[in-house]
Amino acid sequence: MHMAGRNKGNIFLLLAALVWGMGLVSQQAGMEHLGPLGFTAVRCTLGGLSMFPVVWIADRRKKEAPQAHEAAAKKKATVKGALVCAAALITLILCQQYGLMFTTVGKAGFITALYIVITPVGSMVFLKKKISINTWAAVAIALAGMYLLCLTGGISSVNTGDLIMLLAAAASSAHMLAVDHFVEKADPVRLSCFQFMITGLACFIPALIFEGDTFNFENIRLSAVPVIYAGMASCAVGYTFQIIGQRYTDPGIAALLLSLETVFALIAGWLILGEVMEPYEYAGCALMFAAIITAQLPQHRSRKDMPPDI
């Protein structure tokens, strides 16, 4: 992969992390009036609908129509990929929402961040991709940074919420690996659009059944601003940037870049909510950026891998 392409992918992934980090503020505000299912249903459906103009623009920009067999194969891969990604996305979002009912935000953030370890391992096991020493070193540094950011108080016990958040970490990793698997075969814009429509619509009926007392038009209206940001920015923009970025970056490094969501969330809390970071949290931010730099260092190649002398 060319360096220019990899840099392009990394920029998109960093932007996705920024959007998601800012989105945690809106998610917190939106949950004041809506339950986990209702909030997920509205934000993801809105995210999918907001992608329709992007799909139309992408179709208009195509220089030539693909052959019939190529179009059929891409359509099949897009639908299959959207279903698989939506299954992982539903699990991820709902586990995060329900897990926070039983555990602290700090522990939840650290446990969910374990996807930066699960993803490269899963990439190696399921996608047969070789993981570089730089990536493993970066994962270790990032874990240390995550610890300083989220878990300096230590873990006194493991509860139900911790286990649910661990499932969220696995779902996050599964989603990244699913995107990595389908992104080259499917239409990336449609894949992003469809996964949100499926996720949102799948949550509507359960929201009406289990959250009927809060899932109503008035509460949706009261949550309009956070829902719009969580739907149009966090869903439509953030996950589309993730899909585009993963076309140029391997999933291990992508996971590290996206884990900067935690850093951006802290910055957003400081700027928007007036929350002040502790010194050890700044140290955690520094370690996270050090992890990104480590992951991008050039790889050492042995003599047998070098091109022959001319």
C-alpha positions in Angstrom: 0.0 0.0 0.0 1.3 3.4 -1.0 2.2 5.8 1.8 -0.1 8.5 0.4 -3.0 6.1 0.5 -2.2 5.0 4.1 -1.9 8.7 5.2 -5.3 9.4 3.6 -6.9 6.5 5.4 -5.3 7.6 8.7 -6.7 11.1 8.4 -10.2 9.8 7.8 -9.9 7.5 10.9 -8.7 10.4 13.1 -11.6 12.5 11.9 -14.0 9.6 12.8 -12.5 9.4 16.3 -12.9 13.2 16.7 -16.6 13.0 15.6 -17.3 10.1 18.0 -15.5 11.7 20.9 -17.6 14.8 20.5 -20.7 12.6 20.1 -20.4 11.2 23.6 -21.4 14.6 25.0 -24.6 14.6 22.8 -25.3 10.9 23.7 -25.2 11.8 27.4 -27.6 14.7 26.9 -30.0 12.6 24.7 -30.3 9.8 27.3 -31.9 12.3 29.7 -35.3 11.8 27.9 -35.0 8.6 25.9 -34.1 5.0 26.8 -31.2 3.0 25.2 -33.5 1.4 22.6 -35.4 4.6 21.7 -32.3 6.7 21.5 -30.6 4.1 19.3 -33.6 3.7 17.1 -34.0 7.4 16.3 -30.3 8.3 16.0 -29.4 5.3 13.7 -32.5 5.7 11.5 -31.7 9.4 11.1 -28.1 8.5 10.4 -29.2 6.1 7.6 -31.6 8.6 6.1 -29.0 11.4 6.1 -26.8 9.1 4.0 -29.3 9.0 1.1 -28.0 12.3 -0.5 -24.4 11.0 -0.1 -25.4 7.8 -2.0 -27.0 9.9 -4.8 -23.8 12.1 -5.1 -21.5 9.0 -5.1 -23.6 7.5 -7.9 -23.4 10.7 -9.9 -19.6 10.9 -9.6 -19.0 7.4 -10.9 -17.2 7.7 -14.2 -18.5 4.5 -15.8 -21.1 1.9 -15.0 -19.7 -1.5 -13.9 -20.4 -4.6 -15.9 -23.6 -6.5 -15.0 -21.9 -9.3 -13.2 -19.7 -6.9 -11.3 -22.7 -4.8 -10.3 -24.6 -7.9 -9.1 -21.6 -9.1 -7.0 -21.1 -5.7 -5.4 -24.8 -5.4 -4.6 -24.8 -8.9 -3.0 -21.7 -8.0 -1.0 -23.2 -4.7 0.1 -26.4 -6.3 1.4 -24.6 -9.1 3.1 -22.0 -6.7 4.6 -24.7 -4.3 5.8 -26.5 -7.2 7.7 -23.3 -8.4 9.3 -22.1 -4.9 10.2 -25.6 -4.0 11.6 -25.6 -7.1 13.8 -22.2 -6.0 15.3 -23.4 -2.4 15.5 -26.6 -3.2 17.4 -24.7 -5.3 19.9 -22.0 -2.6 20.3 -24.4 0.3 20.9 -26.9 -1.4 23.1 -24.1 -3.1 25.2 -22.6 0.3 25.8 -25.9 1.8 26.8 -27.0 -1.0 29.2 -23.5 -1.6 30.6 -23.4 2.0 31.8 -26.4 1.2 34.1 -24.3 -1.2 36.2 -20.7 0.1 36.0 -18.8 3.3 36.1 -17.9 5.4 33.1 -14.2 5.0 33.8 -14.3 1.2 33.9 -16.6 1.1 30.9 -14.3 3.2 28.8 -11.3 1.1 29.6 -13.1 -2.2 29.1 -14.6 -1.1 25.8 -11.1 0.1 24.7 -9.9 -3.4 24.8 -11.0 -3.7 21.2 -7.5 -2.2 20.3 -6.1 -5.6 21.5 -9.0 -7.8 20.3 -8.9 -6.3 16.8 -5.3 -7.1 15.7 -5.6 -10.6 17.3 -8.9 -11.1 15.5 -7.3 -9.8 12.3 -4.5 -12.3 12.6 -6.8 -15.3 13.5 -9.8 -14.7 11.2 -8.4 -12.6 8.3 -4.9 -14.3 8.3 -3.2 -10.9 8.3 0.3 -10.5 9.8 0.6 -8.2 12.7 3.8 -6.1 12.8 6.0 -5.7 15.9 5.3 -1.9 15.7 1.6 -2.5 16.0 2.0 -4.8 19.0 4.2 -2.2 20.7 1.7 0.5 19.9 -1.1 -1.6 21.4 0.9 -2.0 24.6 1.5 1.8 24.8 -2.1 2.6 24.0 -3.3 0.3 26.8 -1.1 2.1 29.3 -2.6 5.4 28.0 -6.1 4.0 28.3 -5.4 3.0 31.9 -4.3 6.5 32.8 -7.3 8.0 31.1 -9.9 5.7 32.5 -8.9 3.4 35.3 -6.4 4.9 37.7 -8.7 4.0 40.6 -8.1 0.3 39.9 -10.7 -2.5 39.6 -12.1 -3.6 42.9 -14.6 -6.0 41.5 -16.1 -7.3 38.3 -19.8 -6.8 38.0 -22.6 -7.4 35.4 -21.9 -4.1 33.7 -18.2 -4.9 33.3 -19.1 -8.2 31.5 -21.6 -6.3 29.3 -18.9 -3.8 28.4 -16.5 -6.6 27.5 -19.1 -7.8 25.1 -19.3 -4.3 23.7 -15.5 -4.4 23.1 -15.8 -7.7 21.3 -18.7 -6.3 19.2 -16.6 -3.2 18.3 -13.8 -5.4 17.2 -16.2 -7.6 15.2 -17.6 -4.5 13.5 -14.1 -3.3 12.5 -13.2 -6.8 11.1 -16.5 -7.0 9.2 -15.9 -3.6 7.6 -12.3 -4.7 6.7 -13.7 -7.8 5.1 -16.5 -6.3 3.1 -15.2 -2.8 2.2 -13.2 -3.9 -0.9 -16.2 -6.0 -2.2 -19.1 -3.7 -1.4 -20.2 -0.2 -2.1 -18.8 1.6 1.0 -21.3 4.5 1.0 -24.3 2.1 0.7 -22.8 -0.2 3.2 -22.6 2.7 5.7 -26.2 3.8 4.9 -27.8 0.4 5.1 -26.1 -0.7 8.3 -27.7 2.3 10.1 -31.1 1.9 8.6 -31.1 -1.8 9.6 -29.9 -1.0 13.1 -32.4 1.8 13.7 -35.4 -0.1 12.3 -34.4 -3.2 14.3 -34.6 -1.1 17.5 -38.0 0.6 16.9 -40.4 -2.2 17.8 -38.4 -3.2 20.9 -38.3 0.5 22.0 -42.1 0.7 21.7 -42.6 -2.5 23.7 -40.0 -2.0 26.4 -39.7 1.8 26.6 -43.2 2.9 25.6 -43.4 5.3 28.6 -40.5 7.4 27.4 -40.4 6.6 23.6 -42.7 9.2 22.3 -42.7 12.3 20.1 -42.4 14.8 23.0 -39.2 13.2 24.4 -37.8 12.9 20.9 -38.4 16.6 20.4 -36.7 17.4 23.7 -33.7 15.3 22.6 -33.7 16.8 19.1 -30.2 18.5 19.2 -28.3 15.5 20.7 -30.2 13.1 18.5 -29.4 15.1 15.3 -25.7 15.2 16.2 -25.6 11.5 17.2 -27.4 10.5 14.1 -26.0 12.7 11.4 -22.5 13.3 12.7 -21.6 10.2 14.9 -23.5 7.7 12.7 -23.5 9.0 9.1 -20.2 11.0 9.1 -18.2 9.1 11.7 -18.8 5.5 10.5 -18.6 6.5 6.9 -15.1 8.0 7.6 -14.3 4.7 9.4 -15.3 2.7 6.3 -13.4 4.9 3.9 -10.3 5.0 6.2 -10.2 1.2 6.6 -9.9 0.9 2.8 -6.3 2.2 3.2 -5.3 1.1 6.7 -5.0 -2.3 8.2 -7.5 -3.0 11.1 -4.9 -3.1 13.8 -3.7 0.4 13.2 -7.3 1.5 12.5 -8.3 0.4 15.9 -5.5 2.4 17.5 -6.4 5.5 15.6 -10.1 5.2 16.4 -9.3 4.6 20.1 -8.3 8.3 20.2 -12.1 8.8 20.6 -11.4 8.7 24.3 -8.9 11.6 24.1 -11.2 13.7 22.0 -14.1 12.9 24.4 -12.0 14.3 27.3 -11.2 17.4 25.3 -14.9 17.8 24.4 -15.9 17.5 28.0 -13.4 20.2 28.9 -14.4 22.6 26.1 -18.2 22.0 26.2 -19.0 20.9 29.8 -16.1 22.6 31.6 -14.6 19.4 32.8 -10.9 19.7 33.8 -8.5 16.8 33.1 -6.1 15.6 35.8 -2.4 15.5 35.2 -2.4 11.7 34.8 -5.1 12.1 32.1 -2.8 14.4 30.1 -0.1 11.8 30.5 -2.6 9.2 29.1 -3.3 11.5 26.1 0.5 11.7 25.5 0.8 8.0 25.6 -2.1 7.5 23.1 -0.4 9.8 20.6 2.9 8.0 21.2 1.1 4.8 20.3 -0.1 6.3 17.0 3.4 7.4 16.2 4.9 4.0 17.0 2.3 2.3 14.8 3.4 4.5 11.9 7.1 4.0 12.2 8.7 2.4 9.1 9.1 -1.4 9.2 12.6 -3.0 9.2 13.0 -5.4 6.3 15.4 -8.2 6.2 17.9 -8.7 3.4 15.8 -11.4 1.8 12.8 -9.1 1.6 14.9 -6.4 -0.2 14.7 -6.0 -3.9 17.8 -7.5 -5.7 20.7 -5.2 -6.5 20.9 -4.0 -10.1 
